[in-house]
Amino acid sequence: MSTSKHVPERTCIACRRVAPKRDLIRIVASPEGVMVDEAGRKKGRGAYICPSIECWEEAARKDRLAHALRTRLAQVEKENICQYIDKLKGSV
């Protein structure tokens, strides 16, 4: 019998790489709107993106985020995502 613990995996919506859930950043579409869910605990439909700038820009440019969340992103939500991308750029 195996003693290793199951590690949940998710797929990045930009590069399609499969990785452990904790290594990706979750975006959630909830009644409050579309937002970054760094804790991964908010209720709503989620999508996962690698923490790389390239994946975030790819997801934003090709509108993959809206498709994965099955919603339209309001301008303010797009701006919030862009601010998060800028924050990632600053931490690199």
Secondary structure in CASP SS format (residue, H / E / C, confidence):
PFRMAT SS
TARGET T0000
AUTHOR 0000-0000-0000
METHOD secondary structure of the structure
MODEL  1
M C 1.00
S C 1.00
T C 1.00
S C 1.00
K C 1.00
H C 1.00
V C 1.00
P C 1.00
E E 1.00
R E 1.00
T E 1.00
C E 1.00
I C 1.00
A C 1.00
C C 1.00
R C 1.00
R C 1.00
V E 1.00
A E 1.00
P E 1.00
K H 1.00
R H 1.00
D H 1.00
L C 1.00
I E 1.00
R E 1.00
I E 1.00
V E 1.00
A E 1.00
S E 1.00
P C 1.00
E C 1.00
G E 1.00
V E 1.00
M E 1.00
V E 1.00
D E 1.00
E C 1.00
A C 1.00
G C 1.00
R C 1.00
K C 1.00
K C 1.00
G C 1.00
R E 1.00
G E 1.00
A E 1.00
Y E 1.00
I E 1.00
C C 1.00
P C 1.00
S C 1.00
I H 1.00
E H 1.00
C H 1.00
W H 1.00
E H 1.00
E H 1.00
A H 1.00
A H 1.00
R H 1.00
K C 1.00
D C 1.00
R H 1.00
L H 1.00
A H 1.00
H H 1.00
A H 1.00
L H 1.00
R C 1.00
T C 1.00
R C 1.00
L C 1.00
A C 1.00
Q H 1.00
V H 1.00
E H 1.00
K H 1.00
E H 1.00
N H 1.00
I H 1.00
C H 1.00
Q H 1.00
Y H 1.00
I H 1.00
D H 1.00
K H 1.00
L H 1.00
K H 1.00
G H 1.00
S H 1.00
V C 1.00
END
